[in-house]
Structure formats: C-alpha cells, structure tokens
Amino acid sequence: MSWWETGHNDDIIGDVPADIVGDTLKIIAHDCKVRGLQKPSLQEILCAIVAAINTSPEKFLEDMEGKSIRKITAKLNREPFQVSCEESDNKRNKFSKFFTDAFDKLVNEYTDAWNRKPRLRELLECFLFVLGYRPEDFLSISEGVAIEEIFAEIN
C-alpha cells in the first residue's frame, strides 16, 4: 500500500484509507438504488460526516479531543460554488452509521501504519480524493461538477 503527502503540513493519505471511503460511498449509493431512491446529495454526505464524527470526535481523529465540527463546506467548480452542512442540521444524517463504521476502519489503518489516528484534514482529504473524480458515481450531482476542496470549521 502506498501513502502520500496531501500538501497540508505533514498530513498523509493512502490507498487503503481512500478505498475505505470509496467503498463506503459505493455502499451508500447502492443502498439508495436498492431502495428506489436517488443517490445522496453532497449536502447529505457532508451532514453524515459531521454527524458521524461528532458522535465521538476523539475516537476517530487524533486532533479532535474536546472539539466538534461546527460546519463542513465543499467548494465546487460551478454553481452552487459551495455546499455546506452545519452541526445543527440534523435532518440529513441518515448515512452517518455507514461512516462511523468506515471511520473505525480508518483508525485501524492509521494506527497500524503510523501509530496514531487520522487527523481531520487527512479524513477530509480522503473524501476529496475519492469525490474529486466522477463524484456522480456516488452522489446525485450533475456530471462535470468537480469538488475542489472540503474544509471544516471546528467548535
């Protein structure tokens, strides 16, 4: 398995963490299809990430002890140029269970390789890496829309 620097400080992501995120997004998209629903929106996925992390931030992330995510925002290459989810937006967390399971796996991967949990920026970079190419495979989003950045505001 390979690991590479994200360009943010000494943060790193790897093949297996990206596969975990990608597989989870595939499972969610498939679950929606089986139930006759459209794929989740980007906002629904962002809200599920917030909900999952905020259940136990210190369990999943090295740099989140005593903190929580207030807001996650994704910058897009076309209108709308940003999609966000705030901590208080609880109506869209129906996929959070999928992510709590995935985040447990990510903790194991980072612990095995680096003797630490992933950092929030690394987790978001995994999502950006996976959703950066053909997000329409996982999301109900127009073809050609690119997700250029995902960032969080912390409480």
Secondary structure, 3 states (H helix, E strand, C coil): CCEEECCCCCCEEEHHHHHHHHHHHHHHHHHHHHCCCCCCCHHHHHHHHHHHHHHCHHHHCCCCCCCCEEEEEEEECCCCCEEEEECCCHHHCCCHHHHHHHHHHHHHHHHHHHCCCCCHHHHHHHHHHHHCCCHHHCCCCCCCCCEEEEEEEEC
